[in-house]
Each structure stands twice: as C-alpha cells, then as structure tokens.
Amino acid sequence: MSKVIFIKICNHVKPFISKHETKYRKIINVYIKVSCVIYKLAHGANILTYNDFFLIGRSIITFVLQEVVMAINVVLNTYNVVY
C-alpha cells in the first residue's frame, strides 16, 4: 500500500475515530489505529503482536479494531460503495 492511499484512508476515517485526551488516558493516534487494522487484515496476526509493533495493550486492541472497521463501513456507505 502506498503512503498516499494510507493517508487518504486515515483522513476519511479521522472524524469517526478521533478522540480527546483526558487526564486518565492518552489518545491513540489515528494513523496507528488504521495501521493496526491494515496489519490485521494483511497478516492475520494475533493480539500479542500488537503490543510489540504498535505499543497498544491487549485489552484495548479489540476496541480499536472494532472502532476502525465500523468507521470504514460508515465511510463506504456514504460513498455508496458496494462490497
């Protein structure tokens, strides 16, 4: 995947998955969230590898994957893409 396509995907999904930082938790960058989903789809890795590559904990990675996939579905439905 080229860097231009990756940035376009991140820009389309950003309004749906961006969050604010609080004093109890730090935000996970949108680029890291999207790269986790792309890595999962490309390699089918288990959850333990995400801690090594992306520095995301085991308990939060399932929520990140679900959040990004739902946002991609919303974006695709806005453009009336049949998949």
NUGUZA-439568 format. One record per residue (C-alpha): residue number from 1; residue in three letters; x, y, z. Coordinates in nm, 3 decimals. Layout:
BEGIN
{NUM; "ALA"; {X; Y; Z}}
...
This chain:
BEGIN
{1; "MET"; {0.000; 0.000; 0.000}}
{2; "SER"; {0.135; 0.341; -0.089}}
{3; "LYS"; {0.171; 0.618; 0.163}}
{4; "VAL"; {-0.073; 0.842; -0.028}}
{5; "ILE"; {-0.352; 0.584; -0.012}}
{6; "PHE"; {-0.284; 0.522; 0.356}}
{7; "ILE"; {-0.310; 0.894; 0.435}}
{8; "LYS"; {-0.632; 0.923; 0.231}}
{9; "ILE"; {-0.788; 0.638; 0.428}}
{10; "CYS"; {-0.680; 0.799; 0.755}}
{11; "ASN"; {-0.823; 1.136; 0.653}}
{12; "HIS"; {-1.159; 0.982; 0.559}}
{13; "VAL"; {-1.185; 0.786; 0.883}}
{14; "LYS"; {-1.043; 1.054; 1.116}}
{15; "PRO"; {-1.376; 1.229; 1.203}}
{16; "PHE"; {-1.523; 0.899; 1.319}}
{17; "ILE"; {-1.239; 0.765; 1.532}}
{18; "SER"; {-1.056; 1.068; 1.669}}
{19; "LYS"; {-1.089; 1.120; 2.044}}
{20; "HIS"; {-0.977; 1.371; 2.304}}
{21; "GLU"; {-0.706; 1.317; 2.561}}
{22; "THR"; {-0.809; 1.316; 2.924}}
{23; "LYS"; {-0.604; 1.302; 3.241}}
{24; "TYR"; {-0.687; 0.932; 3.277}}
{25; "ARG"; {-0.595; 0.813; 2.929}}
{26; "LYS"; {-0.384; 0.919; 2.637}}
{27; "ILE"; {-0.521; 0.905; 2.286}}
{28; "ILE"; {-0.410; 0.652; 2.029}}
{29; "ASN"; {-0.316; 0.824; 1.706}}
{30; "VAL"; {-0.546; 0.773; 1.406}}
{31; "TYR"; {-0.254; 0.656; 1.193}}
{32; "ILE"; {-0.168; 0.387; 1.447}}
{33; "LYS"; {-0.530; 0.271; 1.465}}
{34; "VAL"; {-0.563; 0.239; 1.088}}
{35; "SER"; {-0.225; 0.069; 1.056}}
{36; "CYS"; {-0.332; -0.188; 1.317}}
{37; "VAL"; {-0.637; -0.279; 1.109}}
{38; "ILE"; {-0.437; -0.298; 0.787}}
{39; "TYR"; {-0.178; -0.518; 0.958}}
{40; "LYS"; {-0.451; -0.743; 1.097}}
{41; "LEU"; {-0.615; -0.779; 0.756}}
{42; "ALA"; {-0.286; -0.839; 0.576}}
{43; "HIS"; {-0.117; -1.079; 0.817}}
{44; "GLY"; {-0.388; -1.214; 1.047}}
{45; "ALA"; {-0.166; -1.165; 1.348}}
{46; "ASN"; {-0.279; -1.242; 1.700}}
{47; "ILE"; {-0.334; -0.976; 1.961}}
{48; "LEU"; {0.002; -1.027; 2.135}}
{49; "THR"; {0.199; -0.899; 1.836}}
{50; "TYR"; {0.030; -0.559; 1.851}}
{51; "ASN"; {0.196; -0.484; 2.182}}
{52; "ASP"; {0.535; -0.530; 2.021}}
{53; "PHE"; {0.471; -0.344; 1.695}}
{54; "PHE"; {0.229; -0.067; 1.788}}
{55; "LEU"; {0.266; -0.040; 2.168}}
{56; "ILE"; {-0.104; -0.099; 2.228}}
{57; "GLY"; {-0.222; -0.314; 2.516}}
{58; "ARG"; {-0.410; -0.639; 2.477}}
{59; "SER"; {-0.727; -0.510; 2.637}}
{60; "ILE"; {-0.765; -0.208; 2.409}}
{61; "ILE"; {-0.670; -0.356; 2.071}}
{62; "THR"; {-1.005; -0.528; 2.019}}
{63; "PHE"; {-1.187; -0.200; 2.075}}
{64; "VAL"; {-0.953; -0.022; 1.833}}
{65; "LEU"; {-1.004; -0.284; 1.562}}
{66; "GLN"; {-1.380; -0.277; 1.602}}
{67; "GLU"; {-1.392; 0.104; 1.604}}
{68; "VAL"; {-1.189; 0.143; 1.285}}
{69; "VAL"; {-1.375; -0.128; 1.094}}
{70; "MET"; {-1.710; 0.028; 1.185}}
{71; "ALA"; {-1.580; 0.370; 1.073}}
{72; "ILE"; {-1.464; 0.226; 0.741}}
{73; "ASN"; {-1.809; 0.075; 0.691}}
{74; "VAL"; {-1.969; 0.414; 0.755}}
{75; "VAL"; {-1.736; 0.582; 0.506}}
{76; "LEU"; {-1.804; 0.318; 0.243}}
{77; "ASN"; {-2.178; 0.352; 0.295}}
{78; "THR"; {-2.155; 0.730; 0.247}}
{79; "TYR"; {-1.995; 0.680; -0.092}}
{80; "ASN"; {-2.247; 0.405; -0.183}}
{81; "VAL"; {-1.974; 0.154; -0.245}}
{82; "VAL"; {-2.100; -0.200; -0.297}}
{83; "TYR"; {-1.877; -0.452; -0.125}}
